[in-house]
Amino acid sequence: MSNKYYIIICFFLCSIAGSAQTIDTACVGTNCIYKVHGDMGSTFNWHINNGGNIISNPTKDSIIVQWGNTGGTFQIFVIETSIHGCIGDTVFAKVMIKQDLPIAINGADEICLGDTVLLTAVNVTSYQWNNGVSNQSIEVHPLTNTQYRLIGNTACRIDTAYHNITVNPKPQANFVYSPEFPSFGEDVNLSYSGTTAVNYQWFDNMNNLFSNQPNPFFVIQEPLQTKINLIVSNQFGCMDSISKTIITNGNISIWIPNSFTPNGDGLNDIFKAESASEVDDFQLYIYNRWGQLIFESKDINIGWDGKFMNEYVKSDVYILTLIYSGKNSKVSQRKEGSLNVIR
């Protein structure tokens, strides 16, 4: 962008005494000629109130003024002295000097792939973009790093501006989960499998944020299906999102301990099953090593205190069978295992 100015010759007649009128509009840094009509043989005394310098003989009926680099309205006045020494009226005039601001392009210089940018020309009165558009603003959709050029008229000259846009890649969000068909109340492991990202936002189907980690876990809290939404961003701040629906198998998850200590000390004295989900059918059976049934429960909230016929059983390994189903499941689940009684 060039700030050079060439000499511009502005020829104006001024012969009005008293109040000043604006006789010229010029650009900063230009040279202009100003002239008055006087009597033959007269001399003239020219003055400028700031803004410019007289670079020719200030006693002639015309002068050359070199305007400075400050815009504004400046006053010129001249006093004529006749050949006989008579002093005439003072003639005043105003000159408006335009500040020639540099041509510029406003708009983002760094975007994410797929974004649209609005570029706007400033300090310009006409516009010619390198894509052929002649509007003040253009919308561009660069797919790679691109330079845009604008040629335009400023207040005083034709100038050119350039604007570079860097296009950054967007991440490609993706994740996997296991198990493929979890039970209601079961933990699901979520693992990010997309391209490089630095920020993660995981949302459930109620749009609640539940993790900012790349590989969190999530407890299934819906009986049929759960929608997981993931938003990620990379080091450039570019974002992408993905949603997946996890289908539950209609079953529920129940946790049971493998040992307990029924000794009346108030610690780990009761053996019972636990579930984060609503249980519709529950049957717990405990047998000794000879197959004798020593405890049963039809309520998940009622556990075994380690007694059989009002007496604590001895330390040993006992066999258990658990049959249960969730509220929305039509299929019962069955677990069999062993239980250590420690006394």
C-alpha positions in Angstrom: 0.0 0.0 0.0 1.6 3.3 -1.1 1.4 6.6 0.8 3.1 8.7 -2.0 1.2 11.8 -3.2 1.8 13.6 -6.4 1.4 17.3 -7.0 -2.2 18.2 -7.7 -2.8 21.6 -9.2 -6.1 23.1 -7.9 -6.9 26.5 -9.5 -9.5 28.6 -7.7 -10.6 32.2 -7.8 -11.3 33.9 -4.5 -12.4 37.5 -4.2 -14.8 37.6 -1.3 -14.1 39.8 1.6 -15.4 39.4 5.1 -16.8 35.9 6.0 -14.9 32.9 4.6 -16.4 30.4 2.3 -15.0 26.9 1.4 -13.3 27.2 -2.0 -11.5 23.9 -2.2 -11.4 20.3 -1.1 -8.0 18.6 -1.4 -6.1 15.6 0.0 -3.4 15.6 2.6 0.1 16.0 1.2 -1.0 17.6 -2.1 0.1 21.0 -3.6 -2.6 23.4 -4.7 -2.6 26.8 -6.4 -4.8 29.6 -5.0 -5.3 33.0 -6.8 -7.1 36.3 -6.2 -7.9 39.1 -8.7 -6.3 42.4 -7.7 -5.2 45.6 -9.3 -2.2 45.8 -11.5 0.9 46.5 -9.6 -0.5 45.4 -6.2 1.3 43.2 -3.8 -0.3 40.6 -1.7 0.3 39.3 1.8 -0.9 35.6 2.1 -1.3 33.7 5.4 -2.4 30.2 6.3 -3.7 29.2 9.7 -1.9 25.9 10.2 -2.3 22.8 8.0 -0.1 23.9 5.1 3.0 25.8 4.0 3.3 28.4 1.2 6.1 27.2 -1.1 6.0 30.1 -3.6 6.4 33.9 -3.4 3.7 35.0 -0.9 3.5 38.5 -2.4 2.1 37.5 -5.7 -1.6 37.2 -6.6 -1.3 33.4 -6.7 0.5 31.0 -4.3 1.3 27.3 -4.2 0.3 25.7 -0.9 1.7 22.4 0.2 -0.8 20.8 2.5 0.4 18.6 5.4 -0.7 15.2 6.5 -3.4 16.3 8.9 -7.0 16.5 7.7 -9.4 19.3 8.6 -10.7 22.7 7.5 -8.0 25.4 7.3 -8.3 29.1 6.6 -6.4 31.1 4.0 -6.5 34.9 4.0 -4.8 37.6 1.9 -4.3 41.3 2.1 -3.8 43.4 -1.0 -1.6 46.6 -1.0 -2.0 48.7 -4.1 0.8 50.3 -6.1 0.1 53.5 -4.2 0.5 51.8 -0.8 -3.2 51.6 0.0 -4.2 48.5 2.0 -7.4 46.8 0.9 -9.8 44.5 2.6 -8.7 41.1 4.0 -10.1 38.2 1.9 -10.7 35.0 3.7 -11.3 31.5 2.4 -11.5 27.9 3.8 -10.0 24.8 2.4 -11.1 21.3 3.5 -8.3 18.8 3.6 -9.4 15.2 3.4 -7.5 12.7 5.5 -6.6 9.8 3.2 -6.9 6.7 5.3 -5.2 3.6 4.0 -7.4 1.1 2.2 -8.1 -2.0 4.4 -10.1 -5.2 4.5 -11.9 -6.3 7.6 -12.7 -9.9 8.3 -11.4 -13.0 10.0 -7.9 -14.1 9.0 -8.2 -17.6 10.5 -11.1 -20.0 10.1 -12.1 -23.6 10.3 -12.7 -25.7 7.2 -16.2 -25.2 6.0 -16.8 -21.8 7.6 -17.9 -18.7 5.6 -16.1 -15.4 6.0 -17.5 -11.9 5.4 -14.8 -9.5 4.1 -15.6 -5.8 4.1 -13.6 -3.0 2.4 -13.0 0.1 4.5 -11.8 3.6 3.5 -12.8 2.9 -0.1 -15.4 4.6 -2.4 -15.3 1.9 -5.2 -14.5 -1.8 -5.0 -13.0 -4.4 -7.3 -12.3 -7.8 -5.7 -10.1 -10.3 -7.4 -13.1 -12.7 -7.7 -14.9 -10.1 -9.9 -17.3 -8.8 -7.3 -17.7 -5.0 -7.0 -19.7 -4.8 -3.7 -18.3 -3.4 -0.5 -18.6 -6.8 1.2 -18.2 -10.3 -0.1 -18.8 -13.7 1.5 -16.0 -16.2 0.8 -15.8 -19.9 1.5 -12.1 -20.8 1.2 -11.2 -24.5 1.3 -7.4 -23.8 1.5 -5.2 -20.9 2.6 -6.2 -18.1 0.3 -5.2 -14.5 -0.4 -7.9 -12.0 -1.4 -7.1 -8.7 -3.3 -9.1 -5.5 -3.3 -8.5 -2.5 -5.7 -10.4 0.6 -4.8 -10.6 4.4 -4.8 -9.8 6.1 -1.5 -10.7 9.7 -0.9 -7.6 10.7 -2.9 -6.2 7.8 -4.9 -6.4 4.3 -6.2 -4.9 1.7 -3.9 -4.7 -2.1 -3.3 -5.1 -4.1 -0.2 -4.6 -7.8 0.5 -6.1 -10.2 3.1 -4.8 -13.6 3.9 -7.1 -16.3 5.3 -5.7 -19.4 7.0 -8.0 -22.5 6.8 -7.6 -24.8 9.8 -8.8 -28.5 9.7 -11.8 -29.5 11.7 -11.7 -32.6 13.9 -13.8 -35.6 12.9 -15.7 -36.7 16.0 -16.4 -40.4 16.7 -16.6 -42.8 19.6 -17.2 -46.5 20.4 -18.8 -48.0 23.4 -19.0 -51.4 25.1 -20.9 -53.5 25.9 -22.9 -53.2 22.6 -26.2 -53.9 24.3 -25.9 -52.9 28.0 -28.4 -53.6 30.7 -30.4 -50.9 32.5 -28.2 -49.6 35.3 -25.0 -51.0 33.8 -21.8 -49.0 33.2 -21.0 -48.4 29.6 -17.4 -47.6 28.6 -17.2 -44.7 26.1 -13.9 -44.4 24.1 -13.1 -41.5 21.8 -12.0 -42.8 18.3 -12.1 -39.7 16.2 -9.2 -37.5 14.9 -7.0 -35.5 17.3 -9.0 -33.3 19.7 -8.1 -31.5 22.9 -11.5 -30.8 24.4 -14.4 -33.2 24.9 -18.0 -32.6 26.1 -20.2 -35.6 26.6 -24.0 -35.1 27.0 -26.8 -37.5 27.8 -30.2 -37.5 26.1 -31.4 -34.8 28.6 -28.5 -32.6 27.3 -26.7 -32.9 30.7 -23.0 -32.6 30.5 -21.5 -35.7 32.3 -17.8 -35.7 31.4 -14.9 -33.8 29.8 -12.7 -36.8 29.5 -11.8 -38.6 26.3 -12.8 -42.0 27.6 -15.5 -41.8 30.3 -18.0 -44.3 31.5 -21.8 -43.8 31.6 -24.5 -45.5 33.7 -27.5 -46.5 31.6 -30.5 -44.8 33.1 -33.1 -45.4 30.4 -34.8 -48.8 30.0 -35.0 -48.8 26.2 -32.3 -46.6 24.7 -30.0 -43.7 25.5 -28.7 -41.1 23.2 -25.1 -39.9 23.8 -23.9 -36.6 22.3 -20.3 -35.7 21.9 -18.8 -32.3 21.0 -15.0 -32.0 20.5 -12.6 -29.3 19.5 -9.0 -29.3 18.4 -6.0 -27.1 19.0 -7.3 -24.5 16.5 -10.7 -24.2 18.3 -12.4 -26.0 15.4 -15.4 -28.2 16.5 -17.3 -31.2 15.4 -20.0 -33.3 17.0 -21.6 -36.8 16.8 -24.5 -38.5 18.4 -25.1 -42.2 18.9 -28.1 -44.1 20.4 -27.3 -47.0 22.8 -29.9 -49.7 22.8 -30.4 -51.5 26.1 -31.1 -55.2 26.2 -34.0 -54.8 28.6 -32.1 -56.5 31.4 -30.8 -54.9 34.6 -27.5 -55.1 36.4 -27.4 -56.5 40.0 -24.3 -56.6 42.2 -23.7 -59.2 44.9 -20.7 -59.5 47.3 -18.7 -62.7 47.3 -18.2 -62.8 51.1 -19.5 -61.2 54.4 -18.8 -61.4 58.1 -21.9 -62.0 60.2 -20.5 -61.6 63.7 -22.8 -58.9 65.2 -20.1 -56.1 65.1 -22.3 -53.9 62.8 -19.8 -54.2 59.9 -20.6 -56.2 56.9 -23.1 -58.3 58.9 -25.8 -58.6 56.2 -25.5 -60.2 52.8 -27.8 -58.6 50.2 -27.9 -57.8 46.5 -27.9 -54.2 45.1 -29.1 -52.7 41.9 -29.2 -49.2 40.5 -32.4 -50.0 38.6 -35.9 -50.9 39.5 -36.3 -54.7 40.0 -39.6 -56.2 39.1 -39.0 -59.9 40.1 -36.4 -61.0 42.7 -35.6 -64.4 44.1 -32.5 -65.2 46.2 -31.7 -68.8 47.4 -28.7 -69.8 49.5 -27.7 -73.4 50.1 -25.1 -75.1 52.2 -22.6 -77.5 50.7 -25.0 -80.4 51.1 -27.7 -78.6 49.0 -29.9 -77.7 51.9 -31.8 -74.4 51.5 -30.9 -72.2 54.5 -32.1 -68.8 53.3 -34.4 -67.3 50.7 -35.7 -63.8 49.9 -38.2 -62.4 47.5 -37.3 -58.7 48.2 -34.0 -57.2 47.1 -34.0 -55.0 50.2 -34.1 -58.0 52.6 -30.7 -59.7 53.0 -29.3 -62.7 54.9 -28.0 -62.1 58.5 -25.9 -65.4 58.4 -28.3 -67.3 60.6 -30.1 -70.6 60.0 -32.7 -71.7 62.5 -31.7 -68.6 64.7 -28.1 -69.7 64.9 -25.1 -68.3 63.0 -23.8 -70.7 60.5 -20.2 -71.7 60.6 -17.5 -70.2 58.3 -17.7 -72.0 55.0 -18.5 -71.6 51.3 -22.2 -71.5 50.5 -24.0 -71.8 47.1 -26.4 -69.1 45.9 -28.9 -68.8 43.1 -30.3 -65.4 42.1 -33.3 -65.0 39.7 -34.4 -61.5 38.8 -35.8 -59.2 36.1 -36.2 -55.5 35.4 -39.4 -53.6 35.4 -39.4 -53.3 31.6 -38.0 -56.8 30.9 -40.0 -59.8 29.9 -37.1 -62.1 30.4 -35.7 -63.2 33.8 -32.0 -63.3 34.4 -30.3 -66.0 36.5 -27.0 -65.9 38.4 -25.4 -68.7 40.3 -22.2 -68.5 42.4 -20.6 -69.0 45.8 -20.6 -67.0 49.0 -17.9 -67.0 51.7 -19.1 -66.7 55.2 -16.3 -65.5 57.5 -16.7 -65.6 61.2 
